[in-house]
Amino acid sequence: VTDSSIQVQIVPPRDIGGGEVQARIQRYRVEYRPSGSSDPYSVLVVNTTEQNTAPNVTLTGLARFTAYDIRTAAENVAGYGSPSQVVTQKTRGVCGDSTLQSGDLGNGVSYTEECDGGHCCTSSCTLKPASECSNNGQCVAAGTCQCNSGFVGTNCQYSNQTTCSGNGIVNATGSCTCFPGFSGAACGSANAASCQSLRDASGGSSLSDGIYNISDASGYFLTYCHFDGTSGYDVLFTLSSTDSTVREFDDNTFWEGTTTYGTPANAPAGEFKGQAYSRLAIGDEIKIQIMHQDGRQVGYAKYPVLEAFKEATWRKLMEVASPNTVITGVRSAGAQDSTVLSYTHNSDRSQSLSGDPFLNHNHALKINLEGTLFSSDNTKVRVMTTVDNSNYPHTFAGLGGYHQESSWAVRYEA
C-alpha cells in the first residue's frame, strides 16, 4: 500500500462446481471504488494463463489516505461467478498532509504506517522537527531529510568533518574515502611524512600535483606536492612576479620567520610559503622550477643536497647559515623550454651573466650571498648559484636579491 496504489492478491476459488470447471478459469475481474460510495465499481480485468493460479494485481491512480472497497470474481466458459466478499483497504497518507487526522485507522494498521511509516512523520502524520535529521537538515516528506550542505545520510548524520575527521570524503552510508596521507575508518591516522613518502607509498602509481596531507611530530598539515617521475617534492615557497610584494634579501619575516603566506591552493601560480618551509627537512634533492605567468613551465634545475644540510629545514638555513654557504653539489639535471620563453642577454657586454643562473649554468646552490658573487660589496642574494661574473659587478640574479650602486638600488625577488 502506498499513498496512490494498493496491491491485491487474488486467491483462486476452492470449488465452484462442475468438477473440472476450476481448471478452465480464464480471467479475473477486480472491482474497486471508494468505500461508502454509490458510484459504479471501476473494473480491472486480468487474464490468467496457468491452471489453478491467480496473479497479484496493483490498483494505481488512487486518492491518498482514502478507503477503497475491493472485490473479485472469476470467469470461466460459463461466465463470471459471484463476486467475493468486499475487503476495505486505505491508501496511505503523505506526511505533512493537513487533511489527515490522528487515531487508529483500523484493519490492524497502525497510524504511523498509514502516514507512510517514514522517520520524518509524527503519530499525527505531521513532519517531525529538525532533530529527526540530526539537526543537520529538515524533514521535507515521509522518510526524507533534506540535509544541510556538508551532511549526508538518511538522518543527515554523516559529514566529512565529523565522520572522516576532516581528512576524507564520506558517502551516504557513512564510509570514508581518505585523502592521500590518511588511513583508518575515520581517516584519523596520518601516515605520510613528506611528498616523497607519498610517492614511495603509491607503489609506482601516478600521483597528480596538488594538495596533500603531511604529518610530523607536531601533527598534520596541508602542503602542495609536485611529482616528477619517482620523486615527490614538498613545495616550500613560490614567488610571483605579478603580485604587489617583493621578497627581497632584507625581508627577514619571509625568509627567516615561521609566518606562512597564501594557501597550498596558491602554489604554484601565486605567492605561497607553506608550513613545510619551517617543519620539514630539506632531504636529498632541491628542485627549482620556473613558470611562465600563464602557467607553462619555462624550465627547472635539480641539485643534490650536501649531507650536512639534509636534516635542516629551509627556514633554519636562511636564519643561521653563514654568508655564502654552499648547500648542494653541482646541478644534476635541468632543462628549459625555449618555446615558452627565450632568454636573451646584452651581447654588447660579453662579460655579463648569460641567461638564467639556474637554467643556464651547471653550478651548485649558494645561500645568503653577500657581496662576493660579482666582486662587489653591495650585492645580497638569498638563493643563488656559484656562477661567477666578477668582470661585471652590476649583474644581479637569483632569488631574494638586493643590489645598490651609488644613488640607485634594485630590490627584487626573482
RABEL-V781479 format. One record per run of one state. SS is the DSSP state (~ for helix, > for strand, _ for the rest). FROM is the first residue (numbers start at 1). LEN is the number of residues. If there is no record, write none. Layout:
SS:FROM:LEN + SS:FROM:LEN
This chain:
_:1:5 + >:6:4 + _:10:12 + ~:22:3 + _:25:2 + >:27:8 + _:35:7 + >:42:6 + _:48:8 + >:56:4 + _:60:7 + >:67:10 + _:77:2 + >:79:2 + _:81:6 + >:87:4 + _:91:20 + ~:111:4 + _:115:6 + >:121:1 + _:122:5 + >:127:1 + _:128:2 + ~:130:4 + _:134:3 + >:137:5 + _:142:2 + >:144:4 + _:148:3 + >:151:2 + _:153:5 + >:158:2 + ~:160:4 + _:164:4 + >:168:3 + _:171:5 + >:176:3 + _:179:3 + >:182:2 + _:184:5 + >:189:2 + _:191:4 + ~:195:7 + _:202:8 + >:210:7 + _:217:2 + >:219:10 + _:229:2 + >:231:4 + _:235:2 + >:237:2 + _:239:13 + ~:252:5 + _:257:4 + >:261:1 + _:262:2 + ~:264:3 + _:267:5 + >:272:2 + _:274:2 + ~:276:4 + _:280:5 + >:285:7 + _:292:5 + >:297:9 + _:306:1 + ~:307:3 + _:310:4 + ~:314:7 + _:321:4 + >:325:2 + _:327:1 + >:328:9 + _:337:28 + >:365:6 + _:371:8 + >:379:7 + _:386:13 + >:399:7 + _:406:2 + >:408:5 + _:413:2
